[in-house]
Amino acid sequence: MSTVAELYHAARGAEGRVLGDAIVANLPSSGARTPHADEWRVRGRSLERVLHALTDAPRRVLEVGCGNGWFSARLAEAGHTVTGLDTGAAELAQAARVFAHLPITWVLGDPWSAALAEKRYDLILFAASLQYFPDLRTLFARCREMLTSGGGILIVDSSFYPNDEAAHAARARSVAYYASIGGAEMGAYYHHHTRQALMEAAADAAMDFKPPRGILAGLIAGRHPFPIVHIRF
């Protein structure tokens, strides 16, 4: 039986998202040379906003679901101390290889991994990765344990749906989509969170939810909004 990481990697390969080292090294700009150029333009704008929002001071950043490491690399280049976390061994191996010149710590695992047990971060980043976690309450509670006083969570390029009906409809589309590319099992691991679920999870973790505004404004790509959301103590 395939692991979730293996299913995910296979789905990305079917989508044309497993990229060569030369392209990964220069993301997001080199994303224009991929089948998903429009998405990479959005990811580039997201990166610009995040970097602008973090110019006041260097942060200790944990990127959860870092994949091939491109976002972690751009943060490290901007002077932040970065740990990239992912469950995919192939993606992390590429990240470590391509960005070996940068002082980034790469960790194979999830937010509950023993390697993070005593670690504390100023910022925990989910860049297009929150949808792979089924339970926001449990996730945010764990994040709070890892945050420094005054630290926060930054969620980038993940959709939140206005109600359960919209979330269920989105789930049906995702299930059909993964089946269409030969990865039907992956549909069970792609989750659709409502705005209310986000608010409730933040409240349970005793964190303040700050709706997107100003430099943390929502981005529009295709049919879905991709908000940047900041949750902090």
Secondary structure, DSSP 8 states (H G I E B T S, - for coil): ---HHHHHHHHHHHHT----HHHHHTTTGGGGGSTTHHHHHHHHHHHHHHHHHTTTS--EEEEET-TTSHHHHHHHHTT-EEEEEES-HHHHHHHHHHTTTS--EEEES-TT-GGGTT--EEEEEEES-GGG-S-HHHHHHHHHHHEEEEEEEEEES--EESSHHHHHHHHHHHHHHHHHTT-GGGGGG---EEHHHHHHHHHHTT-EEE---GGG--EEETTEEE--EEEE-
